[in-house]
Amino acid sequence: MEIGGLHFTYGNVAIFAVAVFLLAGVYSFVRQGLKIAALIVFVLAAIAFTGGVMWL
């Protein structure tokens, strides 16, 4: 699928979905007051998002 010159595959979409899922986890941890866990999960989400962007 081409959008704006970027070629999306099922792999790209799956990686972005994982990043969104991890960001939802960050929100959940912040609501519970677990800031260290939220930071760790945020870093994992950033790595997943970066991987998805680099794969484009």
C-alpha positions as CSV (number, residue, x, y, z in Angstrom):
1,M,0.0,0.0,0.0
2,E,1.5,3.4,-1.0
3,I,0.6,6.5,1.0
4,G,2.4,9.7,0.2
5,G,5.3,7.8,-1.3
6,L,5.7,5.5,1.7
7,H,5.3,1.8,1.1
8,F,3.4,0.2,4.0
9,T,3.5,-3.6,4.4
10,Y,1.8,-5.8,6.9
11,G,5.1,-5.9,8.9
12,N,5.2,-2.1,9.1
13,V,1.6,-1.9,10.3
14,A,2.2,-4.6,12.8
15,I,5.2,-2.8,14.3
16,F,3.2,0.5,14.5
17,A,0.4,-1.4,16.2
18,V,2.8,-2.8,18.8
19,A,4.1,0.8,19.4
20,V,0.5,2.0,19.9
21,F,-0.2,-0.9,22.3
22,L,3.0,-0.1,24.3
23,L,2.0,3.6,24.5
24,A,-1.4,2.5,25.9
25,G,0.6,0.6,28.5
26,V,2.6,3.8,29.3
27,Y,-0.7,5.6,29.9
28,S,-1.9,2.8,32.2
29,F,1.3,2.8,34.2
30,V,1.3,6.6,34.6
31,R,-2.3,6.4,35.9
32,Q,-1.2,3.8,38.5
33,G,1.7,6.0,39.5
34,L,4.4,3.5,38.2
35,K,6.6,6.1,36.6
36,I,9.7,3.9,36.3
37,A,7.7,1.1,34.6
38,A,6.1,3.7,32.3
39,L,9.5,5.1,31.3
40,I,10.7,1.6,30.4
41,V,7.7,0.8,28.4
42,F,7.9,4.2,26.7
43,V,11.5,3.4,25.6
44,L,10.3,0.1,24.2
45,A,7.5,1.9,22.3
46,A,10.0,4.4,20.9
47,I,12.3,1.6,19.7
48,A,9.3,-0.2,18.1
49,F,8.2,3.0,16.4
50,T,11.7,3.8,15.2
51,G,12.0,0.3,13.8
52,G,8.8,0.7,11.9
53,V,9.9,4.0,10.4
54,M,13.3,2.6,9.4
55,W,11.6,-0.3,7.7
56,L,9.5,2.0,5.4
